[in-house]
Amino acid sequence: MISTRNREQTVTFERTSPHAVYEGLLDAKKFEALSGKKAAIDRQVGGGVTAYDGFVRAVQIELIPDKKIVQAWKGGVPQWPKDHYSIVVFSLEPAAKGTRLTFTQIGVPESAYSIIDPGWSSAYWEPMKKYFQGVEAH
């Protein structure tokens, strides 16, 4: 039995629509532009996702355009158990100044939590904020 933890984070992308955030997470070329790393993203339920030069691997579970992305996700750190997937949920909603993204990750292995948890901010939220500041995101 693997000991796990859950995590929720909320971030707001100013002057950015839910559609732009959704596309930033699901369009491989846009994701590569914001992350600076190679990505392959199948936009169909059941499709695979690789990001950050293969460091991240996921399978699309649920896709609701401009509102929600649910993936079975695994990280590439050595502390992540080989066959274990967590569930990540990106929920998008309009906010007064842009888009509020509520991120939930269920089932993060305790052994990898201290590495994975801060990684979302440094590898996703901060690069996304910079990317959306530099493009027309509406």
N, CA, C and O atoms as CSV, one atom per row, in Angstrom:
chain,resi,resn,atom,element,x,y,z
A,1,MET,N,N,0.851,-1.183,0.000
A,1,MET,CA,C,0.000,0.000,0.000
A,1,MET,C,C,0.891,1.240,0.000
A,1,MET,O,O,1.803,1.352,0.819
A,2,ILE,N,N,0.631,2.153,-0.903
A,2,ILE,CA,C,1.398,3.386,-1.013
A,2,ILE,C,C,0.720,4.471,-0.182
A,2,ILE,O,O,-0.483,4.694,-0.313
A,3,SER,N,N,1.475,5.131,0.656
A,3,SER,CA,C,0.957,6.255,1.434
A,3,SER,C,C,0.891,7.478,0.518
A,3,SER,O,O,1.880,7.829,-0.125
A,4,THR,N,N,-0.284,8.128,0.461
A,4,THR,CA,C,-0.467,9.271,-0.444
A,4,THR,C,C,-1.042,10.468,0.279
A,4,THR,O,O,-1.553,10.365,1.395
A,5,ARG,N,N,-0.946,11.600,-0.382
A,5,ARG,CA,C,-1.540,12.852,0.084
A,5,ARG,C,C,-2.246,13.515,-1.084
A,5,ARG,O,O,-1.972,13.210,-2.245
A,6,ASN,N,N,-3.153,14.419,-0.770
A,6,ASN,CA,C,-3.851,15.213,-1.781
A,6,ASN,C,C,-3.388,16.657,-1.671
A,6,ASN,O,O,-2.897,17.087,-0.627
A,7,ARG,N,N,-3.551,17.402,-2.761
A,7,ARG,CA,C,-3.121,18.797,-2.776
A,7,ARG,C,C,-4.096,19.613,-3.602
A,7,ARG,O,O,-4.556,19.178,-4.658
A,8,GLU,N,N,-4.405,20.808,-3.102
A,8,GLU,CA,C,-5.209,21.752,-3.884
A,8,GLU,C,C,-4.490,23.087,-3.916
A,8,GLU,O,O,-3.991,23.566,-2.898
A,9,GLN,N,N,-4.446,23.675,-5.090
A,9,GLN,CA,C,-3.841,24.989,-5.286
A,9,GLN,C,C,-4.788,25.809,-6.149
A,9,GLN,O,O,-5.486,25.270,-7.008
A,10,THR,N,N,-4.804,27.117,-5.914
A,10,THR,CA,C,-5.610,28.014,-6.732
A,10,THR,C,C,-4.704,29.113,-7.259
A,10,THR,O,O,-3.896,29.679,-6.523
A,11,VAL,N,N,-4.850,29.403,-8.534
A,11,VAL,CA,C,-4.057,30.459,-9.165
A,11,VAL,C,C,-4.969,31.245,-10.098
A,11,VAL,O,O,-5.879,30.686,-10.711
A,12,THR,N,N,-4.715,32.555,-10.200
A,12,THR,CA,C,-5.490,33.404,-11.107
A,12,THR,C,C,-4.582,33.910,-12.212
A,12,THR,O,O,-3.481,34.398,-11.958
A,13,PHE,N,N,-5.057,33.786,-13.435
A,13,PHE,CA,C,-4.351,34.316,-14.602
A,13,PHE,C,C,-5.086,35.570,-15.037
A,13,PHE,O,O,-6.198,35.498,-15.562
A,14,GLU,N,N,-4.464,36.717,-14.820
A,14,GLU,CA,C,-5.103,37.990,-15.118
A,14,GLU,C,C,-5.206,38.225,-16.619
A,14,GLU,O,O,-4.335,37.831,-17.394
A,15,ARG,N,N,-6.307,38.884,-17.006
A,15,ARG,CA,C,-6.566,39.239,-18.404
A,15,ARG,C,C,-6.438,38.028,-19.331
A,15,ARG,O,O,-5.989,38.152,-20.470
A,16,THR,N,N,-6.837,36.869,-18.833
A,16,THR,CA,C,-6.751,35.630,-19.606
A,16,THR,C,C,-8.073,34.885,-19.481
A,16,THR,O,O,-8.589,34.706,-18.378
A,17,SER,N,N,-8.616,34.455,-20.605
A,17,SER,CA,C,-9.902,33.758,-20.602
A,17,SER,C,C,-9.731,32.284,-20.218
A,17,SER,O,O,-8.645,31.724,-20.367
A,18,PRO,N,N,-10.802,31.659,-19.725
A,18,PRO,CA,C,-10.746,30.214,-19.490
A,18,PRO,C,C,-10.356,29.443,-20.760
A,18,PRO,O,O,-9.636,28.447,-20.690
A,19,HIS,N,N,-10.835,29.910,-21.915
A,19,HIS,CA,C,-10.480,29.253,-23.169
A,19,HIS,C,C,-8.961,29.277,-23.396
A,19,HIS,O,O,-8.375,28.270,-23.793
A,20,ALA,N,N,-8.340,30.409,-23.147
A,20,ALA,CA,C,-6.897,30.522,-23.361
A,20,ALA,C,C,-6.124,29.599,-22.407
A,20,ALA,O,O,-5.140,28.981,-22.813
A,21,VAL,N,N,-6.558,29.503,-21.155
A,21,VAL,CA,C,-5.885,28.618,-20.198
A,21,VAL,C,C,-6.084,27.164,-20.605
A,21,VAL,O,O,-5.137,26.378,-20.574
A,22,TYR,N,N,-7.293,26.802,-20.983
A,22,TYR,CA,C,-7.591,25.444,-21.448
A,22,TYR,C,C,-6.683,25.080,-22.624
A,22,TYR,O,O,-6.072,24.011,-22.645
A,23,GLU,N,N,-6.607,25.981,-23.594
A,23,GLU,CA,C,-5.764,25.731,-24.768
A,23,GLU,C,C,-4.281,25.663,-24.391
A,23,GLU,O,O,-3.534,24.865,-24.956
A,24,GLY,N,N,-3.858,26.492,-23.443
A,24,GLY,CA,C,-2.462,26.452,-23.002
A,24,GLY,C,C,-2.076,25.117,-22.405
A,24,GLY,O,O,-0.930,24.683,-22.525
A,25,LEU,N,N,-3.030,24.463,-21.762
A,25,LEU,CA,C,-2.781,23.159,-21.156
A,25,LEU,C,C,-2.945,21.998,-22.135
A,25,LEU,O,O,-2.364,20.933,-21.925
A,26,LEU,N,N,-3.730,22.187,-23.206
A,26,LEU,CA,C,-4.032,21.074,-24.105
A,26,LEU,C,C,-3.464,21.189,-25.513
A,26,LEU,O,O,-3.474,20.202,-26.248
A,27,ASP,N,N,-2.982,22.327,-25.904
A,27,ASP,CA,C,-2.375,22.487,-27.228
A,27,ASP,C,C,-0.867,22.284,-27.071
A,27,ASP,O,O,-0.200,23.059,-26.385
A,28,ALA,N,N,-0.340,21.251,-27.702
A,28,ALA,CA,C,1.076,20.898,-27.508
A,28,ALA,C,C,2.015,22.050,-27.856
A,28,ALA,O,O,2.979,22.299,-27.131
A,29,LYS,N,N,1.750,22.752,-28.947
A,29,LYS,CA,C,2.641,23.855,-29.339
A,29,LYS,C,C,2.587,24.999,-28.330
A,29,LYS,O,O,3.621,25.584,-28.006
A,30,LYS,N,N,1.412,25.319,-27.837
A,30,LYS,CA,C,1.293,26.370,-26.821
A,30,LYS,C,C,1.955,25.926,-25.520
A,30,LYS,O,O,2.635,26.715,-24.864
A,31,PHE,N,N,1.754,24.661,-25.149
A,31,PHE,CA,C,2.372,24.174,-23.922
A,31,PHE,C,C,3.895,24.196,-24.042
A,31,PHE,O,O,4.586,24.557,-23.089
A,32,GLU,N,N,4.419,23.816,-25.197
A,32,GLU,CA,C,5.868,23.888,-25.417
A,32,GLU,C,C,6.353,25.326,-25.315
A,32,GLU,O,O,7.417,25.583,-24.753
A,33,ALA,N,N,5.583,26.264,-25.855
A,33,ALA,CA,C,5.972,27.678,-25.793
A,33,ALA,C,C,6.007,28.183,-24.354
A,33,ALA,O,O,6.896,28.952,-23.990
A,34,LEU,N,N,5.061,27.764,-23.543
A,34,LEU,CA,C,5.054,28.267,-22.167
A,34,LEU,C,C,6.026,27.518,-21.273
A,34,LEU,O,O,6.544,28.096,-20.317
A,35,SER,N,N,6.291,26.244,-21.557
A,35,SER,CA,C,7.176,25.461,-20.692
A,35,SER,C,C,8.629,25.464,-21.154
A,35,SER,O,O,9.543,25.260,-20.354
A,36,GLY,N,N,8.836,25.695,-22.446
A,36,GLY,CA,C,10.192,25.617,-22.982
A,36,GLY,C,C,10.684,24.186,-23.148
A,36,GLY,O,O,11.873,23.956,-23.369
A,37,LYS,N,N,9.771,23.227,-23.042
A,37,LYS,CA,C,10.135,21.802,-23.144
A,37,LYS,C,C,9.200,21.094,-24.119
A,37,LYS,O,O,8.087,21.556,-24.371
A,38,LYS,N,N,9.660,19.973,-24.663
A,38,LYS,CA,C,8.889,19.193,-25.626
A,38,LYS,C,C,7.644,18.598,-24.971
A,38,LYS,O,O,7.688,18.156,-23.823
A,39,ALA,N,N,6.523,18.590,-25.718
A,39,ALA,CA,C,5.270,18.024,-25.241
A,39,ALA,C,C,4.532,17.356,-26.395
A,39,ALA,O,O,4.639,17.780,-27.545
A,40,ALA,N,N,3.785,16.311,-26.071
A,40,ALA,CA,C,2.873,15.660,-27.010
A,40,ALA,C,C,1.563,15.485,-26.259
A,40,ALA,O,O,1.523,14.848,-25.206
A,41,ILE,N,N,0.495,16.051,-26.803
A,41,ILE,CA,C,-0.782,16.050,-26.092
A,41,ILE,C,C,-1.880,15.587,-27.039
A,41,ILE,O,O,-2.168,16.242,-28.041
A,42,ASP,N,N,-2.489,14.454,-26.713
A,42,ASP,CA,C,-3.654,13.951,-27.441
A,42,ASP,C,C,-4.884,14.549,-26.764
A,42,ASP,O,O,-5.103,14.341,-25.571
A,43,ARG,N,N,-5.667,15.274,-27.509
A,43,ARG,CA,C,-6.806,16.018,-26.953
A,43,ARG,C,C,-8.078,15.190,-26.842
A,43,ARG,O,O,-9.157,15.760,-26.681
A,44,GLN,N,N,-7.991,13.889,-26.922
A,44,GLN,CA,C,-9.157,13.016,-26.813
A,44,GLN,C,C,-9.150,12.291,-25.466
A,44,GLN,O,O,-8.083,11.982,-24.935
A,45,VAL,N,N,-10.330,12.018,-24.914
A,45,VAL,CA,C,-10.415,11.204,-23.707
A,45,VAL,C,C,-9.784,9.848,-24.019
A,45,VAL,O,O,-10.094,9.223,-25.033
A,46,GLY,N,N,-8.905,9.413,-23.143
A,46,GLY,CA,C,-8.152,8.181,-23.356
A,46,GLY,C,C,-6.802,8.423,-24.000
A,46,GLY,O,O,-5.961,7.525,-24.044
A,47,GLY,N,N,-6.591,9.630,-24.499
A,47,GLY,CA,C,-5.343,9.972,-25.168
A,47,GLY,C,C,-4.220,10.225,-24.176
A,47,GLY,O,O,-4.460,10.538,-23.010
A,48,GLY,N,N,-3.003,10.086,-24.651
A,48,GLY,CA,C,-1.827,10.266,-23.814
A,48,GLY,C,C,-1.287,11.684,-23.829
A,48,GLY,O,O,-1.521,12.458,-24.757
A,49,VAL,N,N,-0.567,11.992,-22.781
A,49,VAL,CA,C,0.101,13.278,-22.631
A,49,VAL,C,C,1.522,13.012,-22.161
A,49,VAL,O,O,1.741,12.256,-21.215
A,50,THR,N,N,2.479,13.632,-22.823
A,50,THR,CA,C,3.838,13.689,-22.290
A,50,THR,C,C,4.249,15.157,-22.329
A,50,THR,O,O,3.958,15.873,-23.288
A,51,ALA,N,N,4.919,15.584,-21.288
A,51,ALA,CA,C,5.336,16.979,-21.203
A,51,ALA,C,C,6.692,17.050,-20.524
A,51,ALA,O,O,7.167,16.087,-19.923
A,52,TYR,N,N,7.296,18.219,-20.641
A,52,TYR,CA,C,8.610,18.440,-20.035
A,52,TYR,C,C,9.596,17.363,-20.473
A,52,TYR,O,O,10.246,16.714,-19.653
A,53,ASP,N,N,9.686,17.190,-21.804
A,53,ASP,CA,C,10.616,16.233,-22.405
A,53,ASP,C,C,10.400,14.809,-21.896
A,53,ASP,O,O,11.354,14.038,-21.791
A,54,GLY,N,N,9.148,14.455,-21.577
A,54,GLY,CA,C,8.836,13.103,-21.133
A,54,GLY,C,C,8.852,12.907,-19.630
A,54,GLY,O,O,8.557,11.815,-19.145
A,55,PHE,N,N,9.191,13.944,-18.892
A,55,PHE,CA,C,9.214,13.860,-17.424
A,55,PHE,C,C,7.820,13.575,-16.875
A,55,PHE,O,O,7.667,12.797,-15.933
A,56,VAL,N,N,6.802,14.208,-17.466
A,56,VAL,CA,C,5.416,14.033,-17.052
A,56,VAL,C,C,4.717,13.123,-18.060
A,56,VAL,O,O,4.876,13.281,-19.270
A,57,ARG,N,N,3.944,12.173,-17.545
A,57,ARG,CA,C,3.124,11.308,-18.393
A,57,ARG,C,C,1.718,11.264,-17.804
A,57,ARG,O,O,1.537,11.179,-16.589
A,58,ALA,N,N,0.727,11.323,-18.693
A,58,ALA,CA,C,-0.657,11.326,-18.221
A,58,ALA,C,C,-1.567,10.728,-19.281
A,58,ALA,O,O,-1.179,10.542,-20.435
A,59,VAL,N,N,-2.787,10.434,-18.855
A,59,VAL,CA,C,-3.845,9.973,-19.751
A,59,VAL,C,C,-5.052,10.868,-19.499
A,59,VAL,O,O,-5.414,11.125,-18.351
A,60,GLN,N,N,-5.674,11.341,-20.579
A,60,GLN,CA,C,-6.854,12.197,-20.457
A,60,GLN,C,C,-8.051,11.359,-19.982
A,60,GLN,O,O,-8.388,10.350,-20.603
A,61,ILE,N,N,-8.687,11.774,-18.890
A,61,ILE,CA,C,-9.843,11.061,-18.354
A,61,ILE,C,C,-11.143,11.799,-18.681
A,61,ILE,O,O,-12.135,11.179,-19.066
A,62,GLU,N,N,-11.132,13.116,-18.526
A,62,GLU,CA,C,-12.326,13.923,-18.791
A,62,GLU,C,C,-11.883,15.275,-19.335
A,62,GLU,O,O,-10.954,15.891,-18.814
A,63,LEU,N,N,-12.556,15.729,-20.387
A,63,LEU,CA,C,-12.259,17.021,-20.991
A,63,LEU,C,C,-13.568,17.764,-21.226
A,63,LEU,O,O,-14.404,17.331,-22.020
A,64,ILE,N,N,-13.740,18.881,-20.532
A,64,ILE,CA,C,-14.901,19.750,-20.735
A,64,ILE,C,C,-14.337,21.082,-21.213
A,64,ILE,O,O,-13.787,21.844,-20.418
A,65,PRO,N,N,-14.468,21.370,-22.511
A,65,PRO,CA,C,-13.827,22.557,-23.079
A,65,PRO,C,C,-14.024,23.821,-22.244
A,65,PRO,O,O,-15.137,24.185,-21.864
A,66,ASP,N,N,-12.905,24.462,-21.980
A,66,ASP,CA,C,-12.836,25.750,-21.282
A,66,ASP,C,C,-13.274,25.678,-19.819
A,66,ASP,O,O,-13.403,26.716,-19.171
A,67,LYS,N,N,-13.508,24.472,-19.285
A,67,LYS,CA,C,-13.980,24.344,-17.911
A,67,LYS,C,C,-13.183,23.360,-17.061
A,67,LYS,O,O,-12.902,23.636,-15.895
A,68,LYS,N,N,-12.816,22.208,-17.640
A,68,LYS,CA,C,-12.233,21.176,-16.792
A,68,LYS,C,C,-11.377,20.199,-17.592
A,68,LYS,O,O,-11.720,19.808,-18.708
A,69,ILE,N,N,-10.249,19.817,-16.986
A,69,ILE,CA,C,-9.367,18.786,-17.524
A,69,ILE,C,C,-9.075,17.834,-16.370
A,69,ILE,O,O,-8.643,18.265,-15.301
A,70,VAL,N,N,-9.310,16.543,-16.583
A,70,VAL,CA,C,-8.987,15.534,-15.580
A,70,VAL,C,C,-8.046,14.531,-16.232
A,70,VAL,O,O,-8.314,14.024,-17.321
A,71,GLN,N,N,-6.935,14.253,-15.544
A,71,GLN,CA,C,-5.926,13.340,-16.073
A,71,GLN,C,C,-5.468,12.355,-14.996
A,71,GLN,O,O,-5.427,12.677,-13.809
A,72,ALA,N,N,-5.125,11.141,-15.448
A,72,ALA,CA,C,-4.373,10.208,-14.608
A,72,ALA,C,C,-2.914,10.567,-14.883
A,72,ALA,O,O,-2.466,10.492,-16.027
A,73,TRP,N,N,-2.180,10.950,-13.862
A,73,TRP,CA,C,-0.892,11.635,-14.014
A,73,TRP,C,C,0.184,10.948,-13.191
A,73,TRP,O,O,-0.068,10.476,-12.082
A,74,LYS,N,N,1.377,10.898,-13.744
A,74,LYS,CA,C,2.515,10.407,-12.955
A,74,LYS,C,C,3.732,11.268,-13.233
A,74,LYS,O,O,3.969,11.707,-14.358
A,75,GLY,N,N,4.488,11.495,-12.185
A,75,GLY,CA,C,5.684,12.314,-12.289
A,75,GLY,C,C,6.909,11.465,-12.566
A,75,GLY,O,O,6.896,10.250,-12.369
A,76,GLY,N,N,7.957,12.111,-13.020
A,76,GLY,CA,C,9.172,11.409,-13.408
A,76,GLY,C,C,10.278,11.409,-12.368
A,76,GLY,O,O,11.421,11.092,-12.695
A,77,VAL,N,N,9.972,11.751,-11.138
A,77,VAL,CA,C,11.016,11.732,-10.111
A,77,VAL,C,C,11.236,10.297,-9.639
A,77,VAL,O,O,10.301,9.497,-9.636
A,78,PRO,N,N,12.466,9.966,-9.242
A,78,PRO,CA,C,12.744,8.598,-8.791
A,78,PRO,C,C,11.893,8.159,-7.593
A,78,PRO,O,O,11.666,6.965,-7.396
A,79,GLN,N,N,11.431,9.113,-6.803
A,79,GLN,CA,C,10.625,8.790,-5.626
A,79,GLN,C,C,9.188,8.389,-5.975
A,79,GLN,O,O,8.445,7.934,-5.106
A,80,TRP,N,N,8.794,8.555,-7.242
A,80,TRP,CA,C,7.431,8.219,-7.662
A,80,TRP,C,C,7.371,6.724,-7.967
A,80,TRP,O,O,8.121,6.250,-8.820
A,81,PRO,N,N,6.498,5.964,-7.293
A,81,PRO,CA,C,6.387,4.529,-7.562
A,81,PRO,C,C,6.053,4.259,-9.031
A,81,PRO,O,O,5.222,4.945,-9.626
A,82,LYS,N,N,6.699,3.269,-9.594
A,82,LYS,CA,C,6.676,2.995,-11.028
A,82,LYS,C,C,5.276,2.928,-11.648
A,82,LYS,O,O,5.039,3.566,-12.673
A,83,ASP,N,N,4.366,2.192,-11.071
A,83,ASP,CA,C,3.055,1.986,-11.688
A,83,ASP,C,C,1.940,2.794,-11.031
A,83,ASP,O,O,0.766,2.466,-11.202
A,84,HIS,N,N,2.277,3.825,-10.298
A,84,HIS,CA,C,1.279,4.609,-9.584
A,84,HIS,C,C,0.891,5.864,-10.371
A,84,HIS,O,O,1.753,6.588,-10.870
A,85,TYR,N,N,-0.405,6.106,-10.474
A,85,TYR,CA,C,-0.924,7.331,-11.085
A,85,TYR,C,C,-1.707,8.107,-10.034
A,85,TYR,O,O,-2.422,7.521,-9.222
A,86,SER,N,N,-1.568,9.417,-10.055
A,86,SER,CA,C,-2.450,10.271,-9.266
A,86,SER,C,C,-3.508,10.820,-10.227
A,86,SER,O,O,-3.387,10.665,-11.442
A,87,ILE,N,N,-4.519,11.447,-9.691
A,87,ILE,CA,C,-5.540,12.094,-10.511
A,87,ILE,C,C,-5.353,13.601,-10.357
A,87,ILE,O,O,-5.333,14.121,-9.241
A,88,VAL,N,N,-5.215,14.295,-11.482
A,88,VAL,CA,C,-5.127,15.751,-11.443
A,88,VAL,C,C,-6.368,16.338,-12.102
A,88,VAL,O,O,-6.856,15.843,-13.118
A,89,VAL,N,N,-6.860,17.410,-11.490
A,89,VAL,CA,C,-8.045,18.098,-11.995
A,89,VAL,C,C,-7.711,19.581,-12.112
A,89,VAL,O,O,-7.333,20.224,-11.132
A,90,PHE,N,N,-7.854,20.109,-13.317
A,90,PHE,CA,C,-7.725,21.537,-13.571
A,90,PHE,C,C,-9.147,22.058,-13.786
A,90,PHE,O,O,-9.762,21.753,-14.808
A,91,SER,N,N,-9.675,22.831,-12.849
A,91,SER,CA,C,-11.009,23.422,-12.989
A,91,SER,C,C,-10.842,24.906,-13.292
A,91,SER,O,O,-10.130,25.616,-12.582
A,92,LEU,N,N,-11.498,25.363,-14.342
A,92,LEU,CA,C,-11.364,26.748,-14.795
A,92,LEU,C,C,-12.681,27.482,-14.635
A,92,LEU,O,O,-13.744,26.947,-14.948
A,93,GLU,N,N,-12.606,28.719,-14.141
A,93,GLU,CA,C,-13.800,29.551,-14.068
A,93,GLU,C,C,-13.421,31.009,-14.242
A,93,GLU,O,O,-12.348,31.438,-13.818
A,94,PRO,N,N,-14.320,31.776,-14.877
A,94,PRO,CA,C,-14.042,33.203,-15.028
A,94,PRO,C,C,-13.905,33.850,-13.649
A,94,PRO,O,O,-14.626,33.514,-12.710
A,95,ALA,N,N,-12.974,34.773,-13.556
A,95,ALA,CA,C,-12.781,35.550,-12.330
A,95,ALA,C,C,-12.882,37.027,-12.710
A,95,ALA,O,O,-12.885,37.365,-13.894
A,96,ALA,N,N,-12.964,37.902,-11.717
A,96,ALA,CA,C,-13.129,39.333,-11.976
A,96,ALA,C,C,-12.065,39.870,-12.927
A,96,ALA,O,O,-12.364,40.707,-13.778
A,97,LYS,N,N,-10.833,39.402,-12.793
A,97,LYS,CA,C,-9.743,39.944,-13.610
A,97,LYS,C,C,-9.206,38.957,-14.631
A,97,LYS,O,O,-8.212,39.253,-15.293
A,98,GLY,N,N,-9.828,37.793,-14.784
A,98,GLY,CA,C,-9.306,36.813,-15.736
A,98,GLY,C,C,-9.896,35.437,-15.499
A,98,GLY,O,O,-11.109,35.246,-15.590
A,99,THR,N,N,-9.030,34.477,-15.194
A,99,THR,CA,C,-9.457,33.102,-14.974
A,99,THR,C,C,-8.865,32.570,-13.682
A,99,THR,O,O,-7.679,32.738,-13.399
A,100,ARG,N,N,-9.722,31.927,-12.908
A,100,ARG,CA,C,-9.256,31.242,-11.698
A,100,ARG,C,C,-9.148,29.758,-12.027
A,100,ARG,O,O,-10.112,29.135,-12.473
A,101,LEU,N,N,-7.972,29.207,-11.804
A,101,LEU,CA,C,-7.731,27.784,-11.980
A,101,LEU,C,C,-7.619,27.160,-10.595
A,101,LEU,O,O,-6.770,27.550,-9.793
A,102,THR,N,N,-8.478,26.194,-10.326
A,102,THR,CA,C,-8.368,25.425,-9.094
A,102,THR,C,C,-7.805,24.074,-9.479
A,102,THR,O,O,-8.382,23.346,-10.287
A,103,PHE,N,N,-6.678,23.755,-8.892
A,103,PHE,CA,C,-5.950,22.534,-9.211
A,103,PHE,C,C,-6.034,21.583,-8.030
A,103,PHE,O,O,-5.747,21.966,-6.896
A,104,THR,N,N,-6.424,20.352,-8.294
A,104,THR,CA,C,-6.473,19.320,-7.268
A,104,THR,C,C,-5.667,18.129,-7.766
A,104,THR,O,O,-5.817,17.703,-8.911
A,105,GLN,N,N,-4.824,17.603,-6.913
A,105,GLN,CA,C,-4.090,16.382,-7.226
A,105,GLN,C,C,-4.372,15.383,-6.107
A,105,GLN,O,O,-4.077,15.631,-4.938
A,106,ILE,N,N,-4.945,14.259,-6.491
A,106,ILE,CA,C,-5.355,13.227,-5.552
A,106,ILE,C,C,-4.419,12.035,-5.679
A,106,ILE,O,O,-4.200,11.517,-6.774
A,107,GLY,N,N,-3.869,11.606,-4.553
A,107,GLY,CA,C,-3.039,10.401,-4.558
A,107,GLY,C,C,-1.576,10.637,-4.864
A,107,GLY,O,O,-0.947,9.807,-5.520
A,108,VAL,N,N,-1.017,11.747,-4.407
A,108,VAL,CA,C,0.412,12.002,-4.590
A,108,VAL,C,C,1.171,11.110,-3.601
A,108,VAL,O,O,0.909,11.176,-2.400
A,109,PRO,N,N,2.093,10.288,-4.073
A,109,PRO,CA,C,2.840,9.447,-3.148
A,109,PRO,C,C,3.562,10.301,-2.103
A,109,PRO,O,O,4.204,11.297,-2.437
A,110,GLU,N,N,3.448,9.905,-0.862
A,110,GLU,CA,C,4.124,10.624,0.225
A,110,GLU,C,C,5.618,10.761,-0.074
A,110,GLU,O,O,6.224,11.787,0.236
A,111,SER,N,N,6.203,9.740,-0.668
A,111,SER,CA,C,7.642,9.744,-0.963
A,111,SER,C,C,8.041,10.817,-1.965
A,111,SER,O,O,9.204,11.220,-1.995
A,112,ALA,N,N,7.113,11.288,-2.783
A,112,ALA,CA,C,7.413,12.284,-3.822
A,112,ALA,C,C,6.770,13.639,-3.544
A,112,ALA,O,O,7.019,14.596,-4.278
A,113,TYR,N,N,5.956,13.740,-2.510
A,113,TYR,CA,C,5.153,14.944,-2.269
A,113,TYR,C,C,5.997,16.211,-2.152
A,113,TYR,O,O,5.656,17.231,-2.750
A,114,SER,N,N,7.081,16.166,-1.400
A,114,SER,CA,C,7.884,17.377,-1.170
A,114,SER,C,C,8.564,17.874,-2.446
A,114,SER,O,O,8.981,19.031,-2.511
A,115,ILE,N,N,8.679,17.024,-3.446
A,115,ILE,CA,C,9.271,17.421,-4.731
A,115,ILE,C,C,8.171,17.884,-5.685
A,115,ILE,O,O,8.308,18.918,-6.338
A,116,ILE,N,N,7.081,17.120,-5.766
A,116,ILE,CA,C,6.004,17.394,-6.709
A,116,ILE,C,C,5.221,18.650,-6.329
A,116,ILE,O,O,4.901,19.464,-7.195
A,117,ASP,N,N,4.914,18.812,-5.049
A,117,ASP,CA,C,4.053,19.910,-4.613
A,117,ASP,C,C,4.565,21.287,-5.055
A,117,ASP,O,O,3.806,22.021,-5.688
A,118,PRO,N,N,5.805,21.670,-4.757
A,118,PRO,CA,C,6.260,22.991,-5.208
A,118,PRO,C,C,6.516,23.050,-6.717
A,118,PRO,O,O,6.594,24.133,-7.297
A,119,GLY,N,N,6.644,21.895,-7.339
A,119,GLY,CA,C,6.903,21.852,-8.772
A,119,GLY,C,C,5.772,22.392,-9.615
A,119,GLY,O,O,6.006,22.909,-10.708
A,120,TRP,N,N,4.536,22.280,-9.125
A,120,TRP,CA,C,3.406,22.815,-9.903
A,120,TRP,C,C,3.538,24.320,-10.083
A,120,TRP,O,O,3.281,24.843,-11.167
A,121,SER,N,N,3.934,25.010,-9.037
A,121,SER,CA,C,4.091,26.463,-9.145
A,121,SER,C,C,5.249,26.823,-10.065
A,121,SER,O,O,5.102,27.662,-10.953
A,122,SER,N,N,6.393,26.196,-9.857
A,122,SER,CA,C,7.580,26.567,-10.636
A,122,SER,C,C,7.519,26.078,-12.082
A,122,SER,O,O,8.038,26.745,-12.977
A,123,ALA,N,N,6.894,24.929,-12.323
A,123,ALA,CA,C,6.876,24.365,-13.679
A,123,ALA,C,C,5.604,24.693,-14.456
A,123,ALA,O,O,5.608,24.648,-15.686
A,124,TYR,N,N,4.524,25.019,-13.763
A,124,TYR,CA,C,3.258,25.299,-14.445
A,124,TYR,C,C,2.800,26.738,-14.244
A,124,TYR,O,O,2.756,27.510,-15.201
A,125,TRP,N,N,2.457,27.111,-13.006
A,125,TRP,CA,C,1.766,28.386,-12.788
A,125,TRP,C,C,2.621,29.593,-13.162
A,125,TRP,O,O,2.138,30.489,-13.854
A,126,GLU,N,N,3.865,29.639,-12.727
A,126,GLU,CA,C,4.709,30.801,-13.050
A,126,GLU,C,C,4.995,30.907,-14.549
A,126,GLU,O,O,4.857,31.996,-15.106
A,127,PRO,N,N,5.394,29.806,-15.236
A,127,PRO,CA,C,5.579,29.918,-16.690
A,127,PRO,C,C,4.287,30.275,-17.429
A,127,PRO,O,O,4.321,31.001,-18.423
A,128,MET,N,N,3.155,29.771,-16.950
A,128,MET,CA,C,1.887,30.105,-17.597
A,128,MET,C,C,1.578,31.587,-17.439
A,128,MET,O,O,1.118,32.225,-18.386
A,129,LYS,N,N,1.822,32.138,-16.264
A,129,LYS,CA,C,1.578,33.572,-16.065
A,129,LYS,C,C,2.440,34.391,-17.012
A,129,LYS,O,O,1.952,35.340,-17.626
A,130,LYS,N,N,3.706,34.040,-17.139
A,130,LYS,CA,C,4.609,34.765,-18.048
A,130,LYS,C,C,4.143,34.623,-19.496
A,130,LYS,O,O,4.132,35.596,-20.250
A,131,TYR,N,N,3.767,33.429,-19.870
A,131,TYR,CA,C,3.309,33.180,-21.234
A,131,TYR,C,C,2.074,34.018,-21.555
A,131,TYR,O,O,2.027,34.674,-22.596
A,132,PHE,N,N,1.079,34.003,-20.677
A,132,PHE,CA,C,-0.155,34.727,-20.947
A,132,PHE,C,C,0.047,36.237,-20.916
A,132,PHE,O,O,-0.706,36.961,-21.568
A,133,GLN,N,N,1.032,36.733,-20.185
A,133,GLN,CA,C,1.336,38.166,-20.207
A,133,GLN,C,C,1.882,38.584,-21.567
A,133,GLN,O,O,1.731,39.731,-21.987
A,134,GLY,N,N,2.527,37.623,-22.253
A,134,GLY,CA,C,3.174,37.958,-23.508
A,134,GLY,C,C,2.365,37.671,-24.752
A,134,GLY,O,O,2.819,37.968,-25.857
A,135,VAL,N,N,1.163,37.096,-24.606
A,135,VAL,CA,C,0.317,36.801,-25.767
A,135,VAL,C,C,-1.057,37.415,-25.566
A,135,VAL,O,O,-1.451,37.748,-24.449
A,136,GLU,N,N,-1.761,37.553,-26.647
A,136,GLU,CA,C,-3.159,37.995,-26.561
A,136,GLU,C,C,-3.963,36.790,-26.100
A,136,GLU,O,O,-4.185,35.859,-26.874
A,137,ALA,N,N,-4.399,36.800,-24.852
A,137,ALA,CA,C,-4.974,35.612,-24.239
A,137,ALA,C,C,-6.506,35.605,-24.189
A,137,ALA,O,O,-7.085,34.703,-23.583
A,138,HIS,N,N,-7.157,36.554,-24.788
A,138,HIS,CA,C,-8.626,36.597,-24.695
A,138,HIS,C,C,-9.293,35.840,-25.805
A,138,HIS,O,O,-10.522,35.784,-25.863
